[in-house]
Each structure stands twice: as C-alpha cells, then as structure tokens.
Amino acid sequence: MVANDEDLATAEQLRWGVSRLASRLRAEHLGSAEPLTRLSASVLANLKHRGPLAISELASIEGVQAQSLTRVVQELERQGRVARSRSDVDKRRQDIVVTEAGVEALREHVRDGNAWLASALARSLSPAERGLLRLAGELMEQLALVDVEVEGGDEPLEGARPR
C-alpha cells in the first residue's frame, strides 16, 4: 500500500514528536554514579523482558553489529548489571543475562524519566488530552510490531521489525 500525503505528514509529525520527547526524557534523568546510555538501557530492557540472549540476538534486536554491542555488554558486565552464562540449549553458546543490579539500574532509569513525564502531563494537559496520549502510546507499540516494505523497494521501513 502506498502512503498518501496525509500519512506522510502524520509520520513526520509523529517522528518529530517522539524524537523531541525522547531527547527531553534523556535530559531529565537525575542520573546515578554510572548512568545508562540509550543503548545500555535498551539492552537491559530486552534482557529483562525476553530473558537470556546471545550477543548476536541482542545485536539483531538493537539493529547494530555484534561487534558494536560487545563493548556495551562488557561495560554492563563490569558494572555488574549483566552476566554471561552457558546456554541451556547449546553449551557452546554464551547467553547474556540481566542481574538484579541491572534490573535496579533500569528501574531507576525509567523511574526518573517517568517522574518528569508524569509531572509534565499533569501540569500541561487536560485529562482528555492525557487519555489521548495513553491511547497514542498503545498505538505506537502496535505500530512498532508492523512489518511493511516501502513501495518500490526491497528494504523494510527503518525501525520495522526484522523478518
């Protein structure tokens, strides 16, 4: 299906809004002694929600090369936020697992951003507008699962889930 001008304008507005909000959320973290980067927070969240993963699986989820992710995982391991373990399925494979310290770091990271966002919502939006944003959040999660191709190309849309 070809996107029309209205869909393209909506996509542009949505990307801009998500990008600006994400930047602001990163700026509002109170921070710990060893704050999480965007990528390290995403790695911890994926491990928390999906369970143990090989570095190649994590890299695929994050859309980066395994070699690029190795440094991030090593730093998280140094901080005690992840650990390596032998796979139950294949003893030759090492899985990365989130530790309790990693779960706590992620919880702290999310808590700081959520506190700022909740305060901003309450201060600047009506109850009806907050309800619309809750629905928009659910719809954005739904969109993140869509696998589509751009008309005239073989490449999936940027950010689309790999096949």
Protein Blocks (a to p, Z undefined) as FASTA:
>chain_A
ZZdfklmmmmmmmmmmmmmmmmmmmmmpnbiabdcdfklmmmmmmmmmnopadfklmmmm
nopafklmmmmmmmmmmnopaccdddfklmkbccddddfklmmmmmmmmmmmmmmmmmmm
mmmpcfklmmmmmmmmmmmmmmmmpccddehiabdcehiacZZ
